[in-house]
Amino acid sequence: MRRIIAAIAIVTALSACSKPADKAVEPTAQVRTAVVSLQDIDELITAYGRVEFDPSAIQILTAPFEAQVAQVHVRVGQAVRSGQPVITLVASSNTRLDLSRLAREAGLADAAAARLGRLRADGLASDADVATAAAAAATARQASTNLQRLTRGGRLTLVAPVAGVIDALPLSPGTLAPSGTSVANLGSTALMNARLGVEVEDAQRLRTGAPLTLQGLHDEGVSVPARVTSIDRRVDPATRLAALLVAIPRGSPLLPGETLKARIVANALRGVTTAPRAAILYDGDAPFVFVVRNGKAIRRAVTLGIEQGDTVQIRTGVQAGDQLVVEGGPALSDGMAVHTGQPPQAAHP
């Protein structure tokens, strides 16, 4: 009996040894890839600013004589037509005194000239005396007439010289305005600029004529193409930024005082190696990608260039035509098998 049991054990052992061992299944990751390509890409600088009237197109209304503001007919920001009343001035007490003084001096000068004329007829005054008196009288009359004409008799309404928008009204009714004081500024919506703040190092790289797009920061702001008109490299002490000036195209929907965002083309690169941003992974601060070769994910260190939207310039590490993992990369390790089609079906028992 013992011999039979031993024989059965030997046969069982031999049978177990003759059965092949299960082969280890290599893990395979499902990924999605994209092809490295050569593209044109723009290096963009984002800047912010606001719309302002072109200084060369601002009309400044000034008080032609010392006066008080009697009435303001418009509001700041109001659109006005050419000839529309803006502000009414009345002569100040000093101006009224000047009007009276000049009228009195003109009368006295006329009387003196007439007296010398009579004396000349009696041989008591020379022709030179008469001529001098007549000239003095003419000068006095002209001075009185000029002030009367300037003050319109003491009350003057200034009107808009052109159509535009009221940009400033520095004085309120009752305020004294010395002669030559600005009482209203009128800007033209046909000539407006955008003033954009940029970092000093960016201002040094940019050139006039650089293309850009302007967009209002309100909802559904319209993008307006334009170009850099000039660069103000003086640094604003409050913002520590330099400024770009951009002439806004005529007919633009942008409004005076509107806040803007601008995207400026600092450098246009042609035919550079690019990949989707989703392909870029990081080990600390070091960027890398996974290149798919022969069904394997190969890790490659890369150096990056500029970015444009979802596209990134890759300076070194890959070449055009390489397949990069853009989905599933964080779960990969170097040399891991990958599958880019449908996931393999599990075998049925």
C-alpha positions, 0 to 999 in steps of 0.5 A, spaced: 500 500 500 505 504 501 508 503 494 502 505 491 501 511 495 508 513 493 507 512 486 501 516 486 505 522 489 511 522 484 506 522 478 502 528 481 509 531 483 511 530 475 504 533 473 505 539 477 512 540 474 510 539 467 505 545 467 508 551 464 508 557 469 504 563 468 507 569 464 508 576 468 503 581 464 507 587 462 503 593 465 500 597 459 497 605 460 492 608 455 494 615 453 492 620 448 498 623 443 499 629 439 504 630 434 510 635 435 509 640 429 513 646 426 508 653 427 509 660 426 508 663 433 508 670 436 511 672 443 505 676 446 506 682 452 499 683 455 498 690 458 493 694 461 491 702 460 485 706 458 483 711 452 484 718 452 483 724 447 489 725 443 492 732 446 493 735 439 485 734 438 483 737 445 480 744 444 481 748 450 476 754 452 479 760 456 476 766 459 478 772 455 477 777 461 477 776 468 470 774 469 465 770 474 462 763 471 454 765 471 452 758 468 454 751 465 450 749 460 453 742 459 456 736 463 462 732 463 462 726 458 456 730 454 457 730 446 456 737 444 455 739 437 459 745 434 456 752 436 453 749 442 453 753 448 458 751 453 459 756 459 456 763 460 461 768 463 460 775 466 465 781 467 468 781 474 468 787 478 475 789 476 473 788 469 467 792 469 471 798 472 476 797 466 470 798 462 468 804 465 475 807 466 477 805 458 470 809 456 472 815 460 479 815 458 477 815 451 472 820 452 477 825 455 482 823 450 477 825 444 475 832 448 483 833 449 484 832 441 478 837 440 481 842 444 488 842 441 484 842 434 481 849 436 487 852 439 491 850 432 485 854 429 487 860 433 495 859 432 496 856 439 498 849 438 502 846 433 500 841 428 504 836 431 501 837 438 494 836 434 497 829 431 499 827 437 492 828 441 489 825 435 493 819 436 492 818 443 484 819 442 484 814 437 488 809 441 484 810 447 477 809 443 480 803 440 482 800 447 475 801 450 472 798 443 476 792 444 474 791 451 467 792 449 467 787 444 471 782 448 466 782 453 460 783 449 458 788 454 460 784 460 456 778 458 459 772 454 457 765 452 462 761 450 460 755 445 463 749 442 468 750 436 467 743 434 463 737 435 466 733 440 465 730 448 466 735 454 472 732 457 473 737 463 469 743 466 474 745 472 470 751 474 463 751 477 458 757 477 460 763 481 467 761 481 472 767 479 476 765 472 482 770 471 483 772 464 486 766 460 484 761 465 481 754 462 474 753 463 472 747 459 476 742 455 473 739 449 475 732 446 474 729 439 472 722 439 475 722 432 482 722 434 483 718 441 489 714 443 490 708 448 495 709 453 498 702 456 503 701 461 508 696 460 514 694 464 521 698 463 524 692 460 519 690 455 518 698 453 526 697 451 524 691 446 518 694 443 518 698 437 514 703 434 509 699 429 508 693 433 502 690 432 497 689 437 489 688 439 486 692 444 480 690 448 475 693 452 474 690 459 467 690 459 463 684 458 463 682 450 469 687 449 470 688 442 477 687 439 480 692 435 487 691 431 492 697 432 499 698 432 504 702 437 504 709 435 510 711 440 513 709 446 514 713 452 520 710 456 519 715 462 517 711 468 511 713 472 513 714 479 506 711 482 506 705 477 513 704 475 511 702 468 513 706 462 507 707 457 505 705 450 501 710 446 497 707 440 492 711 435 485 708 436 482 707 429 477 712 427 470 709 428 472 704 433 467 702 438 472 704 444 470 710 448 474 715 452 476 713 459 475 706 457 479 701 461 483 696 456 487 690 455 492 689 450 496 684 447 502 686 443 506 682 438 513 683 441 516 678 437 514 673 431 517 667 430 517 663 424 517 655 423 519 653 430 518 647 434 511 647 438 507 642 442 500 642 446 501 645 453 498 639 455 504 635 453 509 638 458 510 635 465 514 638 471 519 634 475 520 640 480 522 646 476 524 641 470 520 640 464 519 634 461 515 630 456 514 623 454 515 621 447 512 615 444 516 610 440 515 603 439 509 602 444 514 605 449 513 612 453 520 615 453 521 620 458 525 626 455 527 633 458 526 639 454 527 646 454 521 651 453 520 658 449 514 662 449 507 660 449 501 662 445 494 660 448 495 652 448 501 652 444 508 652 447 515 652 443 520 647 445 527 649 444 530 642 445 529 635 447 524 633 441 523 634 434 518 635 429 514 629 428 515 626 435 509 623 438 508 626 445 503 624 450 498 629 452 493 625 456 495 620 461 502 622 462 502 623 470 501 616 471 507 614 466 514 612 468 520 612 463 520 606 458 513 604 460 508 600 455 503 605 452 497 604 448 494 609 443 488 606 440 482 602 444 484 599 450 486 592 450 480 587 451 481 582 457 481 575 455 475 570 457 477 564 461 
